[in-house]
Amino acid sequence: SAYERMKARDAAQIFDTLEEDILVPVAAGMRTQSLAGVLAEMKPDKARRLTILLAERSRKTAAAGTR
């Protein structure tokens, strides 16, 4: 994604301003290593919320796959 090509700090500044309905799918589409760098540069509360939302999304996807 375009965010993976950016410096983590620059991507984090944008991520900090995005609404969750946009942020979650964008972040979910990133490679783990790239996302980790961005999370480290984000505001702590926003990074924590994104982590929770990504975990919930992953759990729902896994549950849907076992049916």
Backbone as CSV, one residue per row, in Angstrom:
resi,resn,N_x,N_y,N_z,CA_x,CA_y,CA_z,C_x,C_y,C_z
1,SER,0.838,-1.197,0.000,0.000,0.000,0.000,0.874,1.248,0.000
2,ALA,0.275,2.358,-0.272,1.013,3.618,-0.287,1.592,3.919,1.089
3,TYR,0.874,3.544,2.138,1.348,3.820,3.493,2.592,3.013,3.835
4,GLU,2.747,1.841,3.242,3.934,1.031,3.486,5.177,1.670,2.868
5,ARG,4.992,2.489,1.864,6.114,3.161,1.201,6.505,4.459,1.903
6,MET,5.655,4.927,2.806,5.923,6.165,3.536,6.784,5.872,4.761
7,LYS,7.396,6.923,5.284,8.065,6.795,6.574,6.987,6.514,7.613
8,ALA,7.309,5.660,8.576,6.329,5.265,9.597,5.750,6.475,10.315
9,ARG,6.571,7.443,10.622,6.103,8.640,11.340,5.079,9.414,10.508
10,ASP,5.330,9.526,9.208,4.402,10.250,8.331,3.078,9.499,8.202
11,ALA,3.156,8.186,8.032,1.934,7.382,7.945,1.151,7.466,9.253
12,ALA,1.856,7.443,10.375,1.198,7.503,11.682,0.424,8.800,11.862
13,GLN,0.979,9.898,11.369,0.274,11.176,11.486,-1.047,11.137,10.739
14,ILE,-1.072,10.465,9.614,-2.324,10.330,8.859,-3.251,9.355,9.561
15,PHE,-2.724,8.207,9.990,-3.543,7.202,10.675,-4.228,7.796,11.902
16,ASP,-3.524,8.674,12.610,-4.090,9.285,13.817,-5.340,10.113,13.512
17,THR,-5.519,10.521,12.260,-6.663,11.367,11.910,-7.788,10.614,11.203
18,LEU,-7.534,9.370,10.784,-8.540,8.621,10.028,-9.641,8.060,10.926
19,GLU,-10.838,7.996,10.387,-11.952,7.361,11.076,-11.727,5.843,11.083
20,GLU,-12.246,5.178,12.095,-12.026,3.736,12.263,-12.510,2.910,11.078
21,ASP,-13.624,3.303,10.458,-14.161,2.510,9.350,-13.252,2.538,8.124
22,ILE,-12.399,3.542,8.035,-11.406,3.618,6.967,-10.080,3.021,7.450
23,LEU,-9.695,3.356,8.649,-8.400,2.957,9.195,-8.225,1.446,9.303
24,VAL,-9.234,0.752,9.803,-9.095,-0.690,10.041,-8.809,-1.471,8.761
25,PRO,-9.591,-1.307,7.694,-9.261,-2.074,6.485,-7.917,-1.685,5.872
26,VAL,-7.547,-0.414,5.960,-6.251,0.007,5.430,-5.131,-0.670,6.221
27,ALA,-5.221,-0.614,7.537,-4.196,-1.220,8.388,-4.165,-2.738,8.219
28,ALA,-5.332,-3.348,8.090,-5.403,-4.805,7.940,-4.746,-5.272,6.650
29,GLY,-4.693,-4.415,5.652,-4.084,-4.769,4.383,-2.574,-4.590,4.346
30,MET,-2.008,-4.078,5.424,-0.568,-3.835,5.452,0.189,-5.059,5.960
31,ARG,1.457,-5.158,5.554,2.333,-6.196,6.099,2.568,-5.896,7.577
32,THR,2.707,-6.946,8.363,2.863,-6.803,9.810,4.037,-5.907,10.177
33,GLN,5.153,-6.090,9.527,6.343,-5.300,9.841,6.115,-3.820,9.586
34,SER,5.474,-3.490,8.489,5.181,-2.089,8.171,4.199,-1.500,9.164
35,LEU,3.163,-2.258,9.469,2.150,-1.779,10.411,2.746,-1.560,11.798
36,ALA,3.650,-2.434,12.211,4.274,-2.298,13.533,5.004,-0.960,13.656
37,GLY,5.708,-0.579,12.613,6.411,0.707,12.643,5.459,1.879,12.745
38,VAL,4.355,1.792,12.043,3.359,2.864,12.085,2.699,2.918,13.467
39,LEU,2.330,1.766,14.004,1.719,1.728,15.343,2.636,2.347,16.389
40,ALA,3.929,2.087,16.264,4.893,2.630,17.226,4.961,4.147,17.196
41,GLU,4.616,4.732,16.052,4.669,6.187,15.906,3.328,6.877,16.145
42,MET,2.254,6.094,16.274,0.923,6.671,16.468,0.736,7.155,17.909
43,LYS,-0.277,7.987,18.093,-0.659,8.370,19.451,-1.059,7.099,20.187
44,PRO,-0.613,6.922,21.436,-0.851,5.658,22.148,-2.314,5.225,22.202
45,ASP,-3.218,6.140,22.488,-4.634,5.766,22.588,-5.180,5.288,21.248
46,LYS,-4.798,5.955,20.178,-5.264,5.575,18.841,-4.652,4.233,18.433
47,ALA,-3.371,4.022,18.742,-2.710,2.756,18.423,-3.352,1.609,19.207
48,ARG,-3.683,1.846,20.456,-4.335,0.830,21.288,-5.699,0.469,20.699
49,ARG,-6.463,1.460,20.315,-7.795,1.221,19.741,-7.690,0.457,18.426
50,LEU,-6.738,0.832,17.588,-6.553,0.139,16.321,-6.162,-1.313,16.556
51,THR,-5.300,-1.558,17.522,-4.892,-2.926,17.840,-6.093,-3.765,18.253
52,ILE,-6.955,-3.208,19.085,-8.163,-3.915,19.537,-9.077,-4.206,18.345
53,LEU,-9.291,-3.216,17.494,-10.171,-3.396,16.334,-9.617,-4.437,15.364
54,LEU,-8.304,-4.440,15.157,-7.695,-5.438,14.277,-7.817,-6.836,14.863
55,ALA,-7.647,-6.957,16.176,-7.785,-8.259,16.834,-9.219,-8.761,16.722
56,GLU,-10.187,-7.884,16.920,-11.592,-8.276,16.797,-11.908,-8.698,15.362
57,ARG,-11.373,-7.970,14.402,-11.588,-8.310,12.988,-10.992,-9.678,12.677
58,SER,-9.815,-9.924,13.180,-9.134,-11.204,12.956,-9.913,-12.352,13.589
59,ARG,-10.434,-12.119,14.784,-11.212,-13.141,15.488,-12.502,-13.464,14.722
60,LYS,-13.160,-12.436,14.207,-14.397,-12.653,13.436,-14.118,-13.405,12.148
61,THR,-13.024,-13.053,11.494,-12.644,-13.735,10.254,-12.328,-15.198,10.523
62,ALA,-11.602,-15.465,11.600,-11.258,-16.850,11.957,-12.509,-17.653,12.300
63,ALA,-13.426,-17.025,13.029,-14.670,-17.722,13.417,-15.520,-18.021,12.184
64,ALA,-15.551,-17.101,11.242,-16.337,-17.319,10.034,-15.743,-18.438,9.186
65,GLY,-14.441,-18.600,9.257,-13.784,-19.639,8.475,-13.949,-21.027,9.031
66,THR,-14.359,-21.150,10.292,-14.515,-22.464,10.911,-15.937,-23.007,10.767
67,ARG,-16.788,-22.222,10.145,-18.181,-22.666,10.011,-18.378,-23.504,8.791
